[in-house]
Amino acid sequence: MLELIIILVMGLAIASAAAMLLTSNAVHSALFLIVTMMCIAFLFLTLNAPFLAMIQITVYAGAIMVLFLFVIMLLGSEKLDADTSEARADRRYRWFLPLAGGLGIAFVIMLGGVILGVIGGRPLERPTPGQPPLLRVINAAPDAGSFEVHGADGSVLVEAVEFREATAFVELTAGETMLMVHFANDTTQEITTTLDTNTASSLIVYGAGAQPQVTVVADDLSTVTEDDASRVAVFNAYSEPISLVDFRSDFDDNDTLVVIPEIASGQVSDAFYVPEGGFDWSFVSADNQAERLFRMNEYEFDTDNSELIVFVGEPTVSGAEAIVRPVALPIRSEARPEFGGPRAIGYMLFTDFMLPFQLLGLLLLAAMIGAIVLTHREIERAKGRGPGQRRVVSRPLVNVIAAQVGHEVVAPADEAAQLPEKMGE
């Protein structure tokens, strides 16, 4: 319902702006501009900007427009001059009015289609529960190589997943599902899990050796409820328990903040919220926090995301010796935007309602061009004397007065000016 209200408000703003340009009454034009500014204030509210909305109302729709109306009424310019009708006939861009009218009619037709659900395939209403479950695959097994994931019917769900790679989410059927992981050495591991509607999960393959372990963990892709924050969870694919700490200051041992006390191997931590910004987190051994395994130096968290950090040991060669180097693999996913929020409206405009949105953009472009044309048009003044012009006097004013009174009214310099005698004396 909120999306429909926003579309209607946008249509009202466009209609008011067009009426402001087309009306011949200056007071009515100012009132239409006030309506447009009120609609803009409402759009600021939908973007979670209440301060800008109040400023738009109090400053622009209030003080400035009251000043405009005061000047208009003071100068008596409610109506345009009498030459306006003649000037309209001399417009250079006669094609613009039919174009704007055609775009307006098309926008109204598209708006009706959106309201009825013809365009976009569904009406503007809150989505009902019953979305299919989502599943992605994460390869955190350095020795397993590439593998594929098949369904119970033998269909390939995900293919060629390399180490450190996370696939996109795929839709599956809700209920108990058997998944088969086919490795490059022709071995197969099966795992049975239950997938519910409106949920997201990650199938993680982890562990050293040619026969890694397979597990399914739940992902939370719901709306991030805290402002300017990201949702974070940590999966331990390492061979020993770990902890996540923030040492903050290297010179003060008492300044250490324990973010996650302990995560056992093959387990995932509870999700928690992290404010936007950079963090210096360190993964340490759960038995000895002084033993730093890996440091996430100035890692940036963005807002409205759901991140799964997979901590894994990666084999590497140091000189002539093969060692395991711990690394953290952050996997970022966008959380579902809140229904009716600005991001949700943006996604809907650019997916389901792309055609009406593009038509609205063309209508705004036509309105902008029309405003420029109306502002910079050249109006030729009508030739000849108009009804409001004064009669041109070809003789000096003193000669006209002398002709009326019968003698010169300008006295010589040495004589004082005398008033004319009364008639009849």
JOURBEL-V900353 format. One record per pair of residues at least 6 apart in sequence whose ideal C-beta (glycine too) atoms are under 8 Angstrom apart, sorted by the first residue. I is the first residue (numbers start at 1). J is the second residue. Records with the same first field share a line. If there is no record, write none. Layout:
I = J ; J
This chain:
1 = 124 ; 125 ; 126
2 = 46 ; 340 ; 345
3 = 124 ; 340 ; 345 ; 348
4 = 114 ; 115 ; 124
6 = 43 ; 46 ; 345
7 = 111 ; 114 ; 124 ; 356
8 = 111
9 = 39 ; 42 ; 43
10 = 39 ; 43 ; 360
11 = 107 ; 108 ; 111
12 = 35 ; 39
13 = 35 ; 36 ; 39 ; 40 ; 43
14 = 104 ; 107 ; 360 ; 363 ; 364 ; 367
16 = 32 ; 33 ; 35 ; 36 ; 39
17 = 32 ; 33 ; 36 ; 367
18 = 100 ; 104 ; 367 ; 370
19 = 28 ; 29 ; 32
20 = 29 ; 30 ; 32 ; 33 ; 36
21 = 29 ; 370 ; 371 ; 374
23 = 29 ; 32
24 = 79 ; 80 ; 84
25 = 78 ; 79
26 = 72 ; 77 ; 78 ; 79 ; 80
27 = 69 ; 72 ; 73 ; 78
30 = 65 ; 68 ; 69 ; 72
33 = 65 ; 68
34 = 61 ; 65
37 = 56 ; 57 ; 60 ; 61 ; 65
38 = 57 ; 61
40 = 56
41 = 52 ; 53 ; 54 ; 56 ; 57 ; 61
42 = 53
44 = 50 ; 52 ; 53 ; 56
45 = 53
46 = 342 ; 345
47 = 342
48 = 341 ; 342
72 = 78
81 = 388
82 = 386 ; 387 ; 388
83 = 379 ; 381 ; 382 ; 386
86 = 382
87 = 379 ; 380
90 = 379 ; 380
91 = 377
92 = 373 ; 377 ; 378
93 = 373 ; 377
96 = 366 ; 369 ; 370 ; 373
99 = 366
100 = 363 ; 366 ; 367 ; 370
103 = 359 ; 362 ; 363 ; 366
104 = 363
106 = 359
107 = 356 ; 359 ; 360 ; 363
110 = 119 ; 355 ; 356 ; 359
111 = 356
113 = 119 ; 356
114 = 120 ; 124 ; 353 ; 356
115 = 123 ; 124
116 = 123
117 = 123 ; 124
119 = 353 ; 355 ; 356
120 = 352 ; 353
121 = 352
122 = 352
126 = 339
127 = 339
129 = 197 ; 198
130 = 197 ; 198
131 = 197 ; 198
132 = 171 ; 172 ; 173 ; 174 ; 197
133 = 171 ; 172 ; 173 ; 174 ; 195 ; 196 ; 197 ; 198 ; 199 ; 200 ; 201
134 = 169 ; 170 ; 171 ; 172 ; 199 ; 200 ; 201 ; 219 ; 221
135 = 157 ; 169 ; 170 ; 172 ; 195 ; 200 ; 201 ; 202 ; 203 ; 216
136 = 166 ; 167 ; 168 ; 169 ; 170 ; 200 ; 201 ; 202 ; 203 ; 219
137 = 149 ; 157 ; 158 ; 161 ; 166 ; 167 ; 202 ; 203 ; 204 ; 205
138 = 165 ; 166 ; 167 ; 202 ; 203 ; 204 ; 205 ; 308 ; 310 ; 329 ; 331
139 = 146 ; 147 ; 161 ; 162 ; 163 ; 164 ; 165 ; 166 ; 205
140 = 163 ; 164 ; 204 ; 205 ; 206 ; 235 ; 237 ; 310 ; 312 ; 329
141 = 163 ; 205 ; 206 ; 207 ; 208 ; 212 ; 237
142 = 163 ; 208 ; 312 ; 313 ; 314 ; 315
143 = 208 ; 209 ; 210 ; 212 ; 315
144 = 163 ; 183 ; 184 ; 205 ; 210 ; 212
145 = 163 ; 183 ; 184 ; 185
146 = 160 ; 161 ; 162 ; 184
147 = 161 ; 181 ; 182 ; 183 ; 184 ; 205
148 = 156 ; 158 ; 159 ; 160 ; 161 ; 181 ; 182
149 = 156 ; 157 ; 158 ; 159 ; 161 ; 179 ; 180 ; 181 ; 182 ; 203
150 = 156 ; 157 ; 179 ; 180 ; 181 ; 182
151 = 157 ; 172 ; 177 ; 178 ; 179 ; 180
152 = 177 ; 178 ; 179 ; 180
157 = 170 ; 172 ; 179
158 = 167 ; 170
161 = 167 ; 205
164 = 329
166 = 202 ; 329 ; 331
169 = 200 ; 333
172 = 195
173 = 195
174 = 195 ; 196 ; 197
175 = 194 ; 195
176 = 192 ; 193 ; 194
177 = 192 ; 193 ; 194 ; 195
178 = 190 ; 191 ; 192
179 = 190 ; 191 ; 192 ; 193 ; 203 ; 216
180 = 188 ; 189 ; 190
181 = 188 ; 189 ; 190 ; 191 ; 203 ; 205 ; 214
182 = 188
183 = 189 ; 210
185 = 210
187 = 210 ; 211
189 = 211 ; 214
191 = 203 ; 214 ; 215 ; 216
193 = 201 ; 216
195 = 201
199 = 218
200 = 218 ; 219 ; 220 ; 221
201 = 216 ; 217 ; 218 ; 219
202 = 216 ; 217 ; 219 ; 308
203 = 214 ; 215 ; 216
204 = 214 ; 215 ; 216 ; 217 ; 235 ; 237 ; 310
205 = 212 ; 213 ; 214
206 = 212 ; 213 ; 215 ; 235 ; 237 ; 266 ; 310 ; 312
207 = 213 ; 237 ; 239 ; 266
208 = 239 ; 313 ; 315 ; 324
213 = 266
215 = 266
217 = 235 ; 268 ; 308
219 = 233 ; 306 ; 308 ; 333
220 = 231 ; 233 ; 271 ; 306
221 = 306 ; 333 ; 334 ; 335 ; 336
222 = 335 ; 336
223 = 335 ; 336 ; 337 ; 338 ; 341
224 = 230 ; 231 ; 273 ; 303 ; 304 ; 305 ; 306 ; 335
226 = 273 ; 275
227 = 303
228 = 275 ; 276 ; 303
229 = 273 ; 274 ; 275 ; 276 ; 303
230 = 273 ; 274 ; 276 ; 301 ; 302 ; 303 ; 304 ; 305 ; 306 ; 307
231 = 271 ; 272 ; 273 ; 274 ; 305 ; 306 ; 307 ; 335
232 = 271 ; 272 ; 273 ; 274 ; 301 ; 307 ; 309
233 = 268 ; 269 ; 270 ; 271 ; 272 ; 306 ; 307 ; 308 ; 309
234 = 244 ; 260 ; 263 ; 268 ; 269 ; 308 ; 309 ; 310 ; 311
235 = 263 ; 267 ; 268 ; 269 ; 308 ; 309 ; 310 ; 311
236 = 242 ; 263 ; 264 ; 265 ; 266 ; 267 ; 268 ; 311
237 = 265 ; 266 ; 310 ; 311 ; 312 ; 313
238 = 265 ; 293 ; 311 ; 312 ; 313 ; 326
239 = 265 ; 313 ; 324
240 = 265 ; 285 ; 286 ; 287
241 = 262 ; 263 ; 264 ; 265 ; 285 ; 286 ; 287
242 = 262 ; 263 ; 283 ; 284 ; 285 ; 286 ; 293 ; 311
243 = 258 ; 260 ; 261 ; 262 ; 263 ; 283 ; 284 ; 285 ; 286 ; 289
244 = 258 ; 259 ; 260 ; 263 ; 269 ; 281 ; 282 ; 283 ; 284
245 = 256 ; 257 ; 258 ; 259 ; 281 ; 282 ; 284 ; 289
246 = 256 ; 257 ; 258 ; 259 ; 279 ; 280 ; 281 ; 282
247 = 255 ; 256 ; 280 ; 282
248 = 255 ; 256 ; 257 ; 280
249 = 255
256 = 289
258 = 289
259 = 272 ; 281
260 = 269
261 = 286
262 = 286
263 = 269 ; 286 ; 311
268 = 308
271 = 306
274 = 301
275 = 301
276 = 301 ; 302 ; 303
277 = 300 ; 301
278 = 298 ; 299 ; 300 ; 301
279 = 296 ; 298 ; 299 ; 301
280 = 295 ; 296 ; 297 ; 298 ; 299
281 = 295 ; 296 ; 299
282 = 292 ; 293 ; 294 ; 295 ; 296
283 = 292 ; 293 ; 294 ; 295 ; 296 ; 311 ; 326 ; 328
284 = 290 ; 291 ; 292 ; 293
285 = 291 ; 293
293 = 311 ; 326
294 = 311 ; 326 ; 327 ; 328
296 = 328
299 = 330
301 = 307
302 = 332
304 = 334 ; 335 ; 337 ; 343
305 = 332 ; 333 ; 334 ; 335
306 = 332 ; 333 ; 334 ; 335
307 = 330 ; 331 ; 332 ; 333
308 = 330 ; 331 ; 333
309 = 328 ; 329 ; 330 ; 331
310 = 328 ; 329 ; 330 ; 331
311 = 326 ; 327 ; 328 ; 329
312 = 326 ; 327 ; 328 ; 329
313 = 324 ; 325 ; 326 ; 327
314 = 324 ; 325 ; 326 ; 327
315 = 322 ; 323 ; 324 ; 325
316 = 322 ; 323 ; 324 ; 325
317 = 323
337 = 343 ; 344 ; 347
338 = 344
349 = 357
350 = 357
385 = 391
393 = 400
398 = 409 ; 410
401 = 409
402 = 408 ; 409
405 = 420
407 = 420
409 = 417 ; 420
410 = 417
411 = 417 ; 418
